[in-house]
């Protein structure tokens, strides 16, 4: 079946080999627009993003990254910190829905990056408390994700050996029957 969304999802690549080249003109604005258009519970739009494009901003962002991510991710021309606040979203018993809404906005960001031929590598490997401190976020702001975004790179010499070649391997996904049911 030929479907533009499935085709885009199949093209998505989360390699750690990201070029240091600047983003193409207009890319940052398109990525931001993709986030802005994300649906959310009661249209509360609880996500907040810091797009770290300057050398000083990226250096600050790299300080929050886990050691295993710092070396390769700090080379990207764009680091993004996604955060949210519980009080900015729907209040649903037993659910922190604002985290789901942030996740949807991150997926929109990843798909927009993919459509531009860019890599958008999400990272859980960072210190949220350090990110909060570095960027002077309030205590109720929850940094949940960082992304490294840029053109795919071919040079893997800066990557630890266990990461080399991973971007070229085919993605493995569980079979539909293992994760979904039709009732």
Beta strands, then each sheet from edge to edge (+ up, - down):
strand 1: 47-52
strand 2: 78-85
strand 3: 118-123
strand 4: 141-151
sheet 1: 1+ 2- 4+ 3-
end
